[in-house]
Amino acid sequence: MRLFAAVLPPPDVTEQLAAEVVRLKKLSGADALRWTGRPGWHFTLAFYGEVGEDLVPDLSARLQRAAARTPSFPLALRGGGQFGHGRALWTGAEGDLPALRLLAERAEAAARKAGVPMGEHRRYKAHLTVARSRDAVDVRPYVDSLAGFTGSTWTVRELVLVRSHLPRSGVPGAQPRYEAVDRWPLGATSGGAG
């Protein structure tokens, strides 16, 4: 199954972002982007790709320990940016970014220790993707518009293991579906190797 670890913003925060996306979609050229929907909004901490069913129990146990060792922390959506010359438009984060980065590192380490092939390590960059494009698109007007965006601060209280179901190819505008496989509270207990 195709899995990743994530932090999910609460509904009131995604409502604020949805209102901002409505404004962005009014900008010239917005139809050249594939806009992600609210069900797909998340901060990916570690992307695992296809994970064999036999590895999931160990991965889950290690993620639970990683969550337990990480205290809850404040976070807010803020600003925007792009990856790949306009192939991904995102909003960033502010708040306790070191805690978010630590949780991402622990989620990656949990997978490596569980035997999930992870490829090369990359420094974590907090982002929530709001739009994608197959081609390079000039998204500077969208990034500029997002510069002034700041959502409400919330307290991140859980780590979520998410399964993504990719859309069937050939269906225009189809979005992946996301399913929470498991959730663990942050700071639930002390100790344990992750």
C-alpha positions, -999 to +999 in steps of 0.1 A: +000+000+000+011+036-007+018+053+026+031+085+041+033+101+076+016+134+079+003+163+101-033+172+092-045+208+098-079+210+116-111+220+097-111+257+107-076+261+093-084+243+060-115+266+057-092+296+059-069+281+032-099+272+011-110+309+011-075+319+001-075+293-028-108+308-041-089+341-044-060+324-061-082+307-087-094+341-098-059+351-110-050+349-146-039+314-158-053+295-128-069+269-151-033+258-160-030+244-125-045+213-110-058+225-076-057+201-047-089+198-026-093+201+011-093+163+017-057+163+003-043+191+024-016+179+047+020+183+057+038+152+045+065+143+071+079+113+053+068+097+021+071+059+021+057+049-013+046+013-017+050-005+016+045-042+020+018-053+043+044-073+063+062-041+072+032-020+083+030-034+119+066-026+127+064+008+110+032+016+130+049+006+163+079+028+155+057+057+145+037+054+177+070+056+197+081+086+176+048+104+183+050+096+220+086+111+222+075+143+205+055+169+225+026+187+209+035+220+193+020+252+177+018+255+139+001+279+114-001+281+076+019+310+063+031+324+030+038+303-001+063+291-025+070+267-054+090+236-063+101+226-098+096+259-117+058+260-110+051+223-109+040+226-073+025+256-056+024+254-018+017+273+014+043+270+041+042+270+079+052+291+109+053+282+146+075+255+162+092+245+129+121+227+148+095+204+164+079+198+130+113+190+115+121+167+144+088+148+140+096+145+102+131+131+110+116+106+135+090+095+109+117+089+084+139+071+109+110+049+119+106+038+083+143+031+078+144+010+110+113-009+099+130-018+067+110+006+044+133+016+015+136+054+018+161+065-008+184+095+000+177+117+029+165+153+021+163+181+046+126+186+056+108+216+041+074+223+056+049+228+028+013+220+020+006+216-017-023+236-030-018+231-068+003+212-093+011+213-130+026+188-154+044+216-172+064+245-159+040+274-150+049+309-139+033+308-104+050+340-092+016+358-090+002+330-068+033+330-046+031+368-043-006+365-034+002+339-007+029+361+008+004+379+030-015+347+040-014+336+076-038+311+090-048+306+126-024+289+149-034+254+161-017+228+183-004+198+165-015+169+187-011+138+165+009+120+139-011+103+112-002+074+089-020+080+056-027+057+027-031+074-008-052+059-035-040+072-068-067+081-094-072+059-124-052+072-153-071+089-180-097+106-158-092+144-162-089+163-129-091+132-108-075+136-074-058+110-051-080+098-022-064+098+013-073+075+041-060+077+077-047+043+085-037+051+121-032+081+144-010+085+174-012+113+200+020+134+204+037+132+238+015+104+250+043+086+270+080+089+275+109+069+263+112+041+237+134+039+207+119+051+175 
